[in-house]
């Protein structure tokens, strides 16, 4: 019998892993159907003033922050699969309440429930992937595939939403909210039925695991600070500050803005798997450093675009989006692999929950930071480049600590008595 090449089979995703990431993509279609149009629905179809609409959206985002921390503790004490299923059912209830509810109080309650469910779900993702993966290479590949299918699902959902809501009525929006709730429920069924997890040795013979005390080491804290910079001055700016700067400061048309985002989306979809194969082969800290420096370079291209005009400006902006998108492809597989590696034994749920909470904070404060920067004489693009460079420096410090023999790679943890 022929002998398989060493390690080839070990790098393949298992069937449960495919079910998990495939369901993630399915659920993302429902998210794409609703999230981009939620503010329009509340403001135009429900007649809410801008201030009240903003409060509702802040409740949606804000509820996810503390619940990510709490959800991480539940993951460490219980099964990440059980937490994920429960969280998705909570999201289902929230979307159905939004679809059926009338009045501000119902909308507030619905968005609060959706935020709670989202926050509870996110800390379970990395622990599930870690349990389904037999090697670090498989973890990287699974995280990359999750991110790829997330973007595909959001793109498909957003496109469908745009088509369906062209001449929308209030009823059309409510049907779409119900459809998102159904997508969450279907994903819960997929995880419950088709994603069995290997037995956790800590839970064998006990219904309640002894919870290890979460004492993050300095490397983990530095990594989260770097993440806060990358999200606040990177990902959040791409969705808020960059289109505003291109439209107002650089005089670009809405057509140009749309074309730039189409280019970025294409690069993420085409580049995710090739970049993830590169991430598999290098130290994850160094992949994250390269990503941060690529983003710094992208923002410098945006700054340079302000000094030229016409086709040269458009070319620089296109190259900026391509550079940023290639860096973005490395973020999820590199960053969350590092979170898993730095988490003390028995604390991966809380380590992941803290990372997701940090992401939510950065994503929430990023847009107002963009508005403030663009209203001042401070050079917007240079601020973003400095933040990305600072993040690279922080990750470099993590890299030095992880690769110095005297420094332990994992933080210390003790068991609660």
Secondary structure in CASP SS format (residue, H / E / C, confidence):
PFRMAT SS
TARGET T0000
AUTHOR 0000-0000-0000
METHOD secondary structure of the structure
MODEL  1
X C 1.00
X C 1.00
X C 1.00
X C 1.00
X C 1.00
X C 1.00
X C 1.00
X C 1.00
X H 1.00
X H 1.00
X H 1.00
X C 1.00
X C 1.00
X C 1.00
X H 1.00
X H 1.00
X H 1.00
X H 1.00
X H 1.00
X H 1.00
X H 1.00
X H 1.00
X H 1.00
X H 1.00
X H 1.00
X H 1.00
X H 1.00
X H 1.00
X H 1.00
X H 1.00
X H 1.00
X H 1.00
X H 1.00
X H 1.00
X H 1.00
X H 1.00
X H 1.00
X H 1.00
X H 1.00
X H 1.00
X H 1.00
X H 1.00
X H 1.00
X H 1.00
X H 1.00
X C 1.00
X C 1.00
X C 1.00
X C 1.00
X H 1.00
X H 1.00
X H 1.00
X H 1.00
X H 1.00
X H 1.00
X H 1.00
X H 1.00
X H 1.00
X H 1.00
X H 1.00
X H 1.00
X H 1.00
X H 1.00
X H 1.00
X H 1.00
X H 1.00
X H 1.00
X H 1.00
X H 1.00
X H 1.00
X H 1.00
X H 1.00
X H 1.00
X H 1.00
X H 1.00
X H 1.00
X H 1.00
X C 1.00
X C 1.00
X H 1.00
X H 1.00
X H 1.00
X H 1.00
X H 1.00
X H 1.00
X H 1.00
X H 1.00
X H 1.00
X H 1.00
X H 1.00
X H 1.00
X H 1.00
X H 1.00
X H 1.00
X H 1.00
X H 1.00
X H 1.00
X H 1.00
X H 1.00
X H 1.00
X C 1.00
X C 1.00
X C 1.00
X H 1.00
X H 1.00
X H 1.00
X H 1.00
X H 1.00
X H 1.00
X H 1.00
X H 1.00
X H 1.00
X H 1.00
X H 1.00
X H 1.00
X H 1.00
X H 1.00
X H 1.00
X H 1.00
X H 1.00
X H 1.00
X H 1.00
X H 1.00
X H 1.00
X H 1.00
X H 1.00
X H 1.00
X H 1.00
X H 1.00
X H 1.00
X H 1.00
X H 1.00
X C 1.00
X C 1.00
X C 1.00
X H 1.00
X H 1.00
X H 1.00
X H 1.00
X H 1.00
X H 1.00
X H 1.00
X H 1.00
X H 1.00
X H 1.00
X H 1.00
X H 1.00
X H 1.00
X H 1.00
X H 1.00
X H 1.00
X H 1.00
X H 1.00
X H 1.00
X H 1.00
X H 1.00
X H 1.00
X H 1.00
X H 1.00
X H 1.00
X H 1.00
X H 1.00
X H 1.00
X H 1.00
X C 1.00
X C 1.00
X C 1.00
X C 1.00
X C 1.00
X H 1.00
X H 1.00
X H 1.00
X H 1.00
X H 1.00
X H 1.00
X H 1.00
X H 1.00
X H 1.00
X H 1.00
X H 1.00
X H 1.00
X H 1.00
X H 1.00
X H 1.00
X H 1.00
X H 1.00
X H 1.00
X H 1.00
X H 1.00
X H 1.00
X H 1.00
X H 1.00
X H 1.00
X H 1.00
X C 1.00
X C 1.00
X C 1.00
X C 1.00
X C 1.00
X C 1.00
X H 1.00
X H 1.00
X H 1.00
X C 1.00
X C 1.00
X C 1.00
X C 1.00
X C 1.00
X C 1.00
X C 1.00
X C 1.00
X E 1.00
X C 1.00
X C 1.00
X C 1.00
X C 1.00
X C 1.00
X H 1.00
X H 1.00
X H 1.00
X H 1.00
X H 1.00
X H 1.00
X H 1.00
X H 1.00
X H 1.00
X H 1.00
X H 1.00
X H 1.00
X H 1.00
X H 1.00
X H 1.00
X H 1.00
X H 1.00
X H 1.00
X H 1.00
X H 1.00
X H 1.00
X H 1.00
X C 1.00
X H 1.00
X H 1.00
X H 1.00
X H 1.00
X H 1.00
X H 1.00
X H 1.00
X H 1.00
X C 1.00
X C 1.00
X C 1.00
X C 1.00
X C 1.00
X H 1.00
X H 1.00
X H 1.00
X H 1.00
X H 1.00
X H 1.00
X H 1.00
X H 1.00
X H 1.00
X H 1.00
X H 1.00
X H 1.00
X H 1.00
X H 1.00
X H 1.00
X H 1.00
X H 1.00
X H 1.00
X H 1.00
X H 1.00
X H 1.00
X H 1.00
X H 1.00
X H 1.00
X H 1.00
X H 1.00
X H 1.00
X H 1.00
X C 1.00
X C 1.00
X H 1.00
X H 1.00
X H 1.00
X H 1.00
X H 1.00
X H 1.00
X H 1.00
X H 1.00
X H 1.00
X H 1.00
X H 1.00
X H 1.00
X H 1.00
X H 1.00
X H 1.00
X H 1.00
X H 1.00
X H 1.00
X H 1.00
X H 1.00
X H 1.00
X H 1.00
X C 1.00
X C 1.00
X C 1.00
X C 1.00
X H 1.00
X H 1.00
X H 1.00
X H 1.00
X H 1.00
X H 1.00
X H 1.00
X H 1.00
X H 1.00
X H 1.00
X H 1.00
X H 1.00
X H 1.00
X H 1.00
X H 1.00
X H 1.00
X H 1.00
X H 1.00
X H 1.00
X H 1.00
X H 1.00
X H 1.00
X H 1.00
X H 1.00
X H 1.00
X H 1.00
X H 1.00
X H 1.00
X H 1.00
X H 1.00
X H 1.00
X H 1.00
X H 1.00
X C 1.00
X C 1.00
X C 1.00
X C 1.00
X C 1.00
X H 1.00
X H 1.00
X H 1.00
X H 1.00
X H 1.00
X H 1.00
X H 1.00
X H 1.00
X H 1.00
X H 1.00
X H 1.00
X H 1.00
X H 1.00
X H 1.00
X H 1.00
X H 1.00
X H 1.00
X H 1.00
X H 1.00
X H 1.00
X H 1.00
X H 1.00
X H 1.00
X H 1.00
X H 1.00
X H 1.00
X H 1.00
X C 1.00
X C 1.00
X C 1.00
X C 1.00
X C 1.00
X H 1.00
X H 1.00
X H 1.00
X H 1.00
X H 1.00
X H 1.00
X H 1.00
X H 1.00
X H 1.00
X H 1.00
X H 1.00
X H 1.00
X H 1.00
X H 1.00
X H 1.00
X H 1.00
X H 1.00
X H 1.00
X H 1.00
X H 1.00
X H 1.00
X H 1.00
X H 1.00
X C 1.00
X C 1.00
X C 1.00
X C 1.00
X C 1.00
X C 1.00
X C 1.00
X C 1.00
X C 1.00
X C 1.00
X C 1.00
X C 1.00
X E 1.00
X C 1.00
X C 1.00
END
